[in-house]
Amino acid sequence: MADYTLILTGVAILSIGTYLMRLGGAKLGNRLTLSERAQALLSDAATTLLFSVALATALYEGGHFAGMARVLGVAFAVFLAWRKMPLIVVIVAAAVVTALLRLAGMP
């Protein structure tokens, strides 16, 4: 991958697009009136999108199953988050559980 120009161009385009979307939201947010139902649907859609991305990254790496070690590490993280542990504890504990399971031979 010797051609970094293409990568930098892609990053620049995504950055500009993200900035314009945020600017548009800030400028149009006060002008558009949405019903309570529409606001609830948008909130649910955002939650569903985030959940699906989290689920996909927890279960797959590339196009293949990530292995039971990662799934159990994520499950442990969910348990700790449910128990209202600090975020850093959740992240480190999940990484340690996943690493130990992989060290023990679990794929």
MARTI-82936 format. One line per field, with one value per residue (C-alpha): residue in one letter; x, y negated, z. Coordinates in nm, 4 decimals. Example, Ala and Ser with C-alpha at 12.3 -4.5 7.8 and 13.67 -1.06 7.14 Angstrom:
res: (A  S)
x: (1.2300  1.3670)
y: (0.4500  0.1060)
z: (0.7800  0.7140)
% end
This chain:
res: (M  A  D  Y  T  L  I  L  T  G  V  A  I  L  S  I  G  T  Y  L  M  R  L  G  G  A  K  L  G  N  R  L  T  L  S  E  R  A  Q  A  L  L  S  D  A  A  T  T  L  L  F  S  V  A  L  A  T  A  L  Y  E  G  G  H  F  A  G  M  A  R  V  L  G  V  A  F  A  V  F  L  A  W  R  K  M  P  L  I  V  V  I  V  A  A  A  V  V  T  A  L  L  R  L  A  G  M  P)
x: (0.0000  0.2408  -0.0171  -0.1191  -0.2799  -0.5929  -0.6222  -0.5714  -0.8268  -1.0790  -1.0179  -1.0550  -1.3833  -1.5256  -1.4153  -1.5765  -1.8953  -1.9148  -1.8601  -2.1309  -2.3781  -2.3153  -2.3392  -2.6630  -2.8058  -2.7173  -2.8598  -3.1752  -3.2412  -3.4275  -3.6198  -3.7633  -4.0434  -4.0950  -4.3829  -4.3283  -4.3716  -4.1094  -3.8632  -3.9206  -3.8682  -3.5438  -3.4201  -3.5095  -3.3431  -3.0186  -3.0233  -3.0906  -2.8072  -2.5574  -2.6679  -2.6320  -2.2811  -2.1801  -2.3241  -2.1502  -1.8119  -1.8572  -1.9350  -1.7354  -1.3831  -1.3651  -1.6077  -1.5569  -1.6796  -1.4527  -1.4577  -1.6161  -1.3429  -1.4496  -1.8179  -1.7629  -1.5469  -1.8247  -2.0820  -1.8690  -1.8444  -2.2228  -2.2596  -2.0196  -2.1921  -2.5260  -2.3760  -2.2815  -1.9069  -1.6854  -1.6168  -1.2425  -1.3069  -1.5492  -1.3028  -0.9983  -1.1879  -1.3370  -0.9942  -0.8396  -1.1155  -1.0826  -0.7031  -0.7114  -0.9634  -0.7486  -0.4401  -0.6259  -0.6818  -1.0342  -1.0637)
y: (0.0000  -0.2625  -0.5140  -0.7137  -0.9864  -0.7782  -0.7073  -1.0711  -1.1806  -0.9355  -1.0570  -1.4185  -1.3473  -1.1623  -1.4425  -1.7114  -1.5063  -1.4495  -1.8179  -1.9193  -1.6716  -1.8062  -2.1653  -2.0872  -1.9276  -2.2300  -2.4763  -2.2808  -2.1402  -2.4471  -2.4966  -2.1495  -2.0410  -1.6707  -1.5022  -1.3069  -0.9831  -1.0824  -1.1783  -0.8460  -0.6574  -0.8428  -0.7659  -0.3988  -0.3882  -0.5276  -0.2748  0.0102  -0.0998  -0.1194  0.2190  0.3848  0.2423  0.3583  0.7043  0.7367  0.6366  0.8682  1.1712  1.1211  1.0286  0.9567  1.2015  1.4830  1.5721  1.4122  1.7116  1.7984  1.6250  1.2853  1.3644  1.4647  1.1553  0.9337  1.1193  1.0587  0.6890  0.6697  0.8333  0.5850  0.2915  0.4212  0.4268  0.0570  0.1002  -0.1864  -0.1823  -0.1286  0.1761  0.3175  0.2711  0.4090  0.7039  0.8003  0.7829  0.9935  1.2568  1.2779  1.3005  1.5708  1.7764  1.7500  1.8403  2.1469  2.2543  2.1378  1.9902)
z: (0.0000  -0.1231  -0.2451  0.0601  -0.1512  -0.2036  0.1693  0.2648  0.0030  0.1451  0.4982  0.3851  0.2040  0.5036  0.7361  0.5231  0.4875  0.8619  0.9324  0.6831  0.8320  1.1819  1.0612  0.8792  1.1916  1.4000  1.1478  1.0621  1.4082  1.5253  1.2004  1.1576  1.3836  1.4244  1.5941  1.9151  1.7211  1.4617  1.7358  1.9094  1.5824  1.5134  1.8632  1.8229  1.4810  1.6225  1.9060  1.6637  1.4366  1.7237  1.8572  1.5165  1.4677  1.8161  1.7519  1.4154  1.5563  1.8538  1.6399  1.3201  1.2241  0.8550  0.7005  0.9497  1.2963  1.5585  1.7909  2.1220  2.3226  2.1897  2.2334  2.5958  2.6542  2.5186  2.7273  3.0363  2.9441  2.9110  3.2529  3.4130  3.2425  3.3690  3.7197  3.6636  3.6824  3.5583  3.1842  3.2201  3.4418  3.1834  2.8969  3.0781  3.2272  2.8905  2.7269  3.0035  2.9843  2.6068  2.6242  2.8922  2.6955  2.3840  2.5864  2.7118  2.3514  2.2829  1.9332)
% end
